[in-house]
Amino acid sequence: MASATRKQMQEISPSSLASLSSRVSYLKSFLSFTSDDGAALQASAPLVAPLVPAILDAVYTKLLTYDITAKAFIPRQPGYQGVIPKDALELSLDHPQIKHRKDFLKRYLVKLVTNEDWSDDSNFWEYLDTVGIMHTGVPGFKHREKRPELRVEYIHMGLLLGFVEDVVVKSVLEMDAIDAGTKGKVVRAFNKLLWIQNDLFARHYVVDKDTGTRPRGMEAIKEPSSPPDMVTKESPNTEVQQYIRKTTDILTRSYI
C-alpha cells in the first residue's frame, strides 16, 4: 500500500517554483484548474459583461471606505493627466482619477474572461504575474519614471481579491438566465483563477527560502540585510532591473 502511494506521489522541486511556468503548472495542478475551467470563464464573458459597471462601483466604493486604501489614489495615476486630489476626502466614484482607475480594472476583468490560452507558458500568466510586481513599487517601469513610488501592501491586495470574488460570486448566483450547474462551473473557475492571482501577488511580497525568492519593491530594496541563505551573486537592484526589463513591455502593452 505504501509503495503504491509513493509511486503516485508527484515530485515538485521547491527551486522549480521560482520559474513562472513551473509555478503556474503546480498551482493549476493543486487547484485542479483545467481547460474546462478556462472554457467556463470564456463562456461567462457575455454574462459577466453587463455586471462590470456594478462590480467596478462596488470595488471602488469599498476602496474609498478606508483611508489606508484610498490614499493609493491620491498620487497621479499612470496615464492620467487631469486634476489630482489634495487628500483622500476629495475622492469619490465621480472623481476623474477614480474613473481613470476604473477603466484599468475594467480591462483586467475583461482579460480574465476573454483569455484563450491557458497553457503553462501562456502570456496570460505572465500578465497576471506582472500585475503582482507592479504593485510592489519597483522603480524603473516607463509609467513610473521620475515619479514617487506607488506601492500597495499585500494585505490590501489580498483583501481586494477576496472582495472581488465575493461580488462576482454573488452576482453569478443571482442570475436567472443560467442553470445551477452552469453557475457552479463559473463560480468554481473564478475561485481557482483568483487564488492563482493571489499567489502571483504573494510571491513578490514574501520571503520563500525554499524557492530562493525574496520580496521585491521599494521596501525590500531599502532593507539592507537578508538572511545568508537568501543572498545571491547579484545585488537586489541588479535582480530587480533584470525583472523590469523582462516585464516592462507587458505593462506597456496592457497595463491595468
URQUI-V777879 format. One record per run of one state. SS is the DSSP state (2 for helix, 1 for strand, 0 for the rest). FROM is the first residue (numbers start at 1). TO is the last residue. If there is no record, write none. Layout:
BEGIN
SS&FROM&TO / SS&FROM&TO
END
This chain:
BEGIN
0&1&1 / 2&2&8 / 0&9&13 / 2&14&18 / 0&19&19 / 2&20&31 / 0&32&34 / 2&35&43 / 0&44&44 / 2&45&49 / 0&50&51 / 2&52&63 / 0&64&66 / 2&67&73 / 0&74&87 / 2&88&90 / 0&91&95 / 2&96&114 / 0&115&122 / 2&123&134 / 0&135&135 / 1&136&136 / 0&137&141 / 2&142&144 / 0&145&150 / 1&151&151 / 0&152&153 / 2&154&173 / 0&174&179 / 2&180&202 / 0&203&207 / 1&208&208 / 0&209&212 / 1&213&213 / 0&214&217 / 2&218&222 / 0&223&227 / 2&228&230 / 0&231&235 / 2&236&253 / 0&254&256
END
